[in-house]
């Protein structure tokens, strides 16, 4: 993520299988989200704003 920030990236995205509970838990613990503000359903990827 740091390298992305240094190169001007604004968002970090990663795909995670819905069944991979450990990976989902890991990314959520590190500030990633899979729900857009105001949306009721989760997305099929996680993202974290870098700015």
C-alpha atoms as a printed R data frame, in Angstrom:
   type eleno elety resid chain resno       x       y      z
1  ATOM     1    CA   UNK     A     1   0.000   0.000  0.000
2  ATOM     2    CA   UNK     A     2   2.858   2.355  0.774
3  ATOM     3    CA   UNK     A     3   4.337   1.891 -2.707
4  ATOM     4    CA   UNK     A     4   0.937   2.637 -4.211
5  ATOM     5    CA   UNK     A     5   0.607   5.812 -2.174
6  ATOM     6    CA   UNK     A     6   4.083   6.916 -3.225
7  ATOM     7    CA   UNK     A     7   3.056   6.457 -6.852
8  ATOM     8    CA   UNK     A     8  -0.177   8.440 -6.436
9  ATOM     9    CA   UNK     A     9  -2.737   5.659 -5.965
10 ATOM    10    CA   UNK     A    10  -5.879   6.742 -4.141
11 ATOM    11    CA   UNK     A    11  -7.478   3.352 -3.443
12 ATOM    12    CA   UNK     A    12  -6.198  -0.182 -2.785
13 ATOM    13    CA   UNK     A    13  -8.541  -2.982 -3.914
14 ATOM    14    CA   UNK     A    14  -8.298  -6.732 -3.417
15 ATOM    15    CA   UNK     A    15 -10.583  -9.621 -4.386
16 ATOM    16    CA   UNK     A    16 -11.454 -12.136 -1.678
17 ATOM    17    CA   UNK     A    17 -13.519 -15.301 -2.036
18 ATOM    18    CA   UNK     A    18 -16.707 -15.122  0.017
19 ATOM    19    CA   UNK     A    19 -15.901 -18.462  1.657
20 ATOM    20    CA   UNK     A    20 -12.427 -17.337  2.785
21 ATOM    21    CA   UNK     A    21 -13.480 -16.135  6.225
22 ATOM    22    CA   UNK     A    22  -9.905 -15.798  7.518
23 ATOM    23    CA   UNK     A    23  -8.859 -13.501  4.649
24 ATOM    24    CA   UNK     A    24 -12.012 -11.417  5.046
25 ATOM    25    CA   UNK     A    25 -11.358 -11.080  8.779
26 ATOM    26    CA   UNK     A    26  -7.718 -10.100  8.113
27 ATOM    27    CA   UNK     A    27  -8.601  -7.306  5.680
28 ATOM    28    CA   UNK     A    28 -11.417  -5.986  7.853
29 ATOM    29    CA   UNK     A    29  -9.003  -5.842 10.815
30 ATOM    30    CA   UNK     A    30  -6.629  -3.754  8.665
31 ATOM    31    CA   UNK     A    31  -9.139  -1.080  7.726
32 ATOM    32    CA   UNK     A    32 -10.571  -2.517  4.508
33 ATOM    33    CA   UNK     A    33 -14.296  -2.499  3.820
34 ATOM    34    CA   UNK     A    34 -16.544  -4.319  1.378
35 ATOM    35    CA   UNK     A    35 -19.634  -2.146  1.756
36 ATOM    36    CA   UNK     A    36 -20.163   1.196  0.043
37 ATOM    37    CA   UNK     A    37 -21.623   3.967  2.220
38 ATOM    38    CA   UNK     A    38 -25.416   3.708  2.121
39 ATOM    39    CA   UNK     A    39 -25.425   0.256  0.469
40 ATOM    40    CA   UNK     A    40 -27.130  -2.698  2.110
41 ATOM    41    CA   UNK     A    41 -25.268  -5.481  0.271
42 ATOM    42    CA   UNK     A    42 -21.532  -6.205  0.505
43 ATOM    43    CA   UNK     A    43 -19.367  -6.140 -2.629
44 ATOM    44    CA   UNK     A    44 -17.179  -8.948 -3.959
45 ATOM    45    CA   UNK     A    45 -13.974  -7.073 -3.191
46 ATOM    46    CA   UNK     A    46 -12.472  -5.076 -0.364
47 ATOM    47    CA   UNK     A    47 -11.063  -1.592 -0.672
48 ATOM    48    CA   UNK     A    48  -9.262   0.974  1.422
49 ATOM    49    CA   UNK     A    49  -8.772   4.619  0.573
50 ATOM    50    CA   UNK     A    50  -5.128   5.653  0.667
51 ATOM    51    CA   UNK     A    51  -5.646   9.410  0.799
